[in-house]
Structure formats: structure tokens, C-alpha cells
């Protein structure tokens, strides 16, 4: 297994849940819980990247490494690229982007996505997917779908139900007859050199239509490896309701009264 670095972008001013990285989960800031999970992945280094000193201080007080970054990044990928440059990472270094709002992310998944990229020297990105078993998810535009080629590389990502089963989808389907459909899981591994190039490109037309940043890489002819996730991925925290759900789950896992 090649060495890899984990970077956790943690923007303080989340639109739906301001101050989200510092939200308390069973006595610990959420970003610290994410950092702890990442440290269990076998990463050579785990760095939290934030635009707020309070977030960095919380991580450092827990014994972690944090880096202050600019506050005008349009996406977490841009923040990731700034960190790769600041750390002077060699171009072939594998950098895994772990979202700062996934305190229940399986550490094994971080290692899995890094290994998938290491196994394909021609790929610039690796990510994960899981089978879709219900029609509701297939038709939900918030659940991103992906189709792969024979080598496991992404052919396309879409919010639409791809592939389209022409023989059976003339009317709204009630069941899924095969395992042809995959839901994308937004955990990414990149090569550091690719990140430096990626953030200089303008958003591609398909990316703007679908609002899916990974389509920019496909537009420029780069390969994205897609592995089937070995572990179940609990949903992250996007709302107050999500935060309460995660608090309950953590309390159950830790045996809190």
C-alpha cells in the first residue's frame, strides 16, 4: 500500500449549519471526530484545512495538525490544492479529500480509495460507489449515479437515472431487475500534481449543467477510478436534523446513557 495524505477541508461558515465543524457531538467538536476517523485509516499524515482559527485551534488542542487556508475558495477541492502546495507535496503523492461533516466515515474506506488510485497509475482520481437497490434512489437527483467501463473507470456521472433501461422504463419502474445502477459516494483520492492543474481549469459545460465538479476531470480527458465500497457509508451532516441523528448514533456506539 502506497503512502497517502488525508486533508479534511472544514469551512466554518456553512450556509445551512453555521459553525458546523465545531458542532458538539457527545462532548467533542465534529471536526475532531472526523480527524480521529481519518487517523485510523493508515494515512501517513492527516491535516485539517480551515478558514477559521477556532476550527484549527480545536484540532490542535486535540493533538492534530491544522492549516489555515484562504476564505474565498469556491470548493473543497480548491482548498485541498492550496494545502498540497503549502505542504510541498510531490506530484505523485496521493491526497484523500475527507469531508469535514462525516464523523461516521469508515476509516477503511479512506484506505480503500487511496489504494484504488495507487493501483491505476494512469488515473488522476479515485472514488467510491455503491449499488442502488430501490427505484426511489435511482430517480432522486440528489443521489448521483455513475457508470463504469470494464477497467472500473468512470464513463459518466449524472443526477439522472443512468443507465436508462429502455426495455423496462417506458413507464415508471417499480423494481430494479439488475445491479446495473451505482450511486456515487463522494470520497475522493487525487494525485497532488493533478490538483494543481485542476483548479486552473474553468468549469466545463457538463459540470455546470449537472453541478458535478468531477465532470471537469472527464472533460479534460483524465481517468477516474471507481471502486465498489466495501463498507456502508452513513450520511454526513447537512442540517440540524442530520446533526441530531449523528449525535444519537454516536451515543449508541459509545454506550452513552
C-alpha positions in Angstrom: 0.0 0.0 0.0 1.4 3.4 -1.1 1.6 6.1 1.5 -1.2 8.7 1.3 -2.1 12.0 3.0 -5.6 12.9 4.2 -6.8 16.5 4.0 -10.0 17.5 5.7 -11.5 20.8 4.4 -13.6 22.3 7.2 -15.2 25.6 6.3 -16.7 27.4 9.3 -19.5 29.4 7.6 -21.6 26.5 6.3 -24.8 28.0 4.8 -27.3 25.6 6.3 -25.5 25.0 9.6 -23.1 27.9 10.6 -20.2 26.8 12.7 -20.7 23.2 11.6 -17.1 21.9 12.2 -17.4 22.9 15.8 -20.8 21.4 16.4 -20.7 19.3 19.6 -21.1 15.5 19.2 -21.0 13.7 22.5 -18.6 16.2 24.0 -16.3 16.6 21.1 -16.3 19.0 18.1 -17.4 17.3 14.9 -14.2 18.1 13.0 -12.2 16.4 15.7 -14.3 13.3 15.4 -13.6 13.3 11.6 -9.9 13.8 12.2 -9.9 10.8 14.6 -11.6 8.6 12.0 -9.0 9.7 9.4 -6.2 8.9 11.7 -7.4 5.3 11.8 -7.1 4.9 8.1 -3.3 4.3 7.9 -2.6 7.7 6.4 1.0 9.0 6.7 -0.4 12.4 7.6 -3.8 13.9 8.4 -4.3 17.7 8.0 -7.4 19.7 8.7 -7.7 22.8 6.4 -9.9 25.6 7.6 -10.6 29.3 7.0 -11.2 29.8 10.7 -8.8 30.0 13.6 -11.3 28.4 16.0 -11.5 25.3 13.9 -7.7 25.0 13.7 -7.4 25.5 17.4 -9.9 22.8 18.2 -8.0 20.3 16.1 -4.6 21.3 17.6 -5.9 21.1 21.1 -6.9 17.5 20.3 -3.4 16.8 19.2 -4.0 17.1 15.4 -2.4 19.1 12.6 -4.3 22.1 11.2 -3.6 24.6 8.5 -5.2 28.0 7.9 -6.3 28.5 4.3 -7.9 31.2 2.3 -11.6 32.1 2.9 -12.5 32.6 -0.8 -12.3 29.0 -2.1 -15.2 28.1 -4.3 -15.0 24.4 -3.3 -13.2 22.0 -1.0 -11.1 20.8 -3.9 -9.6 24.3 -4.2 -8.8 24.3 -0.5 -7.2 20.8 -1.0 -5.0 22.2 -3.8 -3.8 25.0 -1.6 -2.8 22.6 1.2 -1.0 20.3 -1.3 1.0 23.4 -2.4 1.6 24.6 1.1 2.9 21.2 2.2 5.1 21.0 -1.0 3.7 17.5 -1.7 5.4 15.7 -4.6 3.2 15.5 -7.8 2.6 11.7 -7.3 1.5 12.0 -3.7 -2.0 10.6 -3.2 -4.2 13.0 -1.3 -7.6 11.9 0.0 -10.2 14.5 0.5 -12.3 13.6 3.6 -15.3 15.9 4.1 -15.4 17.6 7.5 -19.0 16.7 8.1 -18.7 12.9 8.0 -17.9 11.9 11.6 -19.0 8.3 11.0 -17.0 7.7 7.8 -15.4 4.2 7.9 -11.6 4.6 8.1 -11.3 1.5 5.8 -13.0 3.4 3.0 -10.3 6.1 3.1 -7.6 3.5 2.7 -9.7 1.7 0.0 -10.0 4.8 -2.2 -6.3 5.6 -1.8 -5.3 2.1 -2.8 -7.6 2.2 -5.8 -5.8 5.2 -7.1 -2.4 3.7 -6.4 -3.4 0.6 -8.4 -4.0 2.6 -11.6 -1.0 4.8 -12.4 -2.9 6.3 -15.4 -5.8 7.6 -13.2 -5.8 11.1 -11.7 -8.7 10.5 -9.3 -10.3 7.6 -7.5 -13.7 7.5 -5.8 -16.3 5.0 -4.5 -19.8 3.8 -5.4 -22.4 1.5 -4.0 -25.2 -0.5 -5.7 -28.6 1.1 -5.9 -31.4 -1.2 -4.8 -34.5 0.9 -4.9 -36.2 3.0 -7.6 -36.7 6.0 -5.4 -32.9 6.5 -5.0 -32.4 5.9 -8.7 -34.8 8.7 -9.6 -33.6 11.1 -6.9 -31.5 13.9 -8.4 -29.7 14.3 -5.1 -28.3 10.8 -5.5 -25.5 11.0 -8.1 -25.3 8.0 -10.4 -22.1 6.7 -12.1 -21.4 4.2 -14.9 -18.1 2.5 -15.3 -16.1 0.8 -18.1 -14.5 -2.7 -17.9 -11.5 -1.3 -16.1 -13.6 0.3 -13.4 -13.1 3.8 -14.7 -15.9 6.3 -14.8 -17.7 6.8 -18.1 -20.0 9.5 -16.7 -21.6 10.8 -13.6 -25.2 12.2 -13.6 -28.1 13.2 -11.4 -30.3 11.4 -14.0 -31.1 7.7 -13.7 -28.3 6.3 -15.8 -28.1 3.8 -17.4 -31.6 4.1 -18.8 -33.3 0.7 -19.1 -35.1 1.2 -22.4 -36.9 -2.1 -22.3 -38.5 -1.6 -18.8 -38.5 2.1 -18.1 -41.2 3.2 -20.6 -43.4 3.6 -17.5 -42.2 4.4 -14.0 -40.4 1.2 -12.8 -41.5 -0.4 -9.6 -38.4 -2.6 -9.1 -34.8 -2.8 -10.3 -34.2 -6.0 -12.2 -30.4 -6.0 -12.1 -27.5 -4.5 -10.2 -26.5 -2.2 -13.1 -27.1 1.0 -11.2 -24.5 2.6 -8.9 -24.7 5.5 -6.5 -21.6 7.7 -6.3 -20.1 8.2 -2.8 -18.3 11.5 -2.6 -15.0 10.4 -1.2 -12.1 11.2 -3.5 -8.4 10.5 -3.8 -6.3 12.7 -6.1 -2.7 12.9 -7.2 -1.2 16.2 -5.9 0.1 17.2 -9.3 -3.4 16.8 -10.8 -4.9 19.0 -8.1 -2.5 21.9 -9.1 -3.8 21.6 -12.7 -7.5 21.0 -11.9 -8.0 24.3 -10.0 -6.7 26.3 -13.0 -9.4 25.0 -15.4 -12.7 26.7 -15.9 -15.9 24.7 -15.0 -16.8 22.6 -18.0 -20.2 22.8 -19.7 -21.4 19.4 -18.4 -20.2 20.3 -15.0 -22.3 23.4 -15.0 -25.4 21.6 -16.2 -25.2 18.7 -13.7 -23.5 20.7 -10.9 -20.9 17.9 -10.5 -17.3 19.0 -10.2 -15.8 15.6 -11.2 -17.1 16.1 -14.7 -14.4 18.7 -15.2 -11.8 16.0 -15.0 -13.6 13.8 -17.5 -14.0 16.8 -19.8 -10.2 17.2 -19.8 -9.6 13.5 -20.6 -8.5 12.4 -17.1 -9.4 8.9 -15.8 -11.4 8.4 -12.6 -11.3 5.0 -10.9 -14.5 3.9 -9.2 -14.3 1.2 -6.6 -17.3 -0.5 -5.0 -17.3 0.5 -1.4 -16.7 -2.4 1.0 -18.3 -0.6 3.9 -21.6 1.1 4.4 -21.4 4.9 4.4 -23.6 6.7 6.9 -24.9 10.0 5.6 -23.0 13.2 6.6 -24.3 16.3 8.4 -26.0 18.9 6.2 -28.8 20.0 8.6 -29.8 20.3 12.2 -31.8 17.1 11.8 -28.7 15.3 10.5 -26.7 16.6 13.4 -29.2 15.2 15.9 -29.3 11.9 14.1 -25.5 11.6 14.3 -25.5 12.6 17.9 -27.8 9.7 18.6 -25.8 7.3 16.6 -22.5 8.2 18.3 -24.2 8.0 21.7 -25.3 4.4 20.9 -21.9 3.4 19.5 -20.1 4.8 22.6 -22.7 3.4 25.0 -23.6 6.8 26.5 -26.7 6.8 28.8 
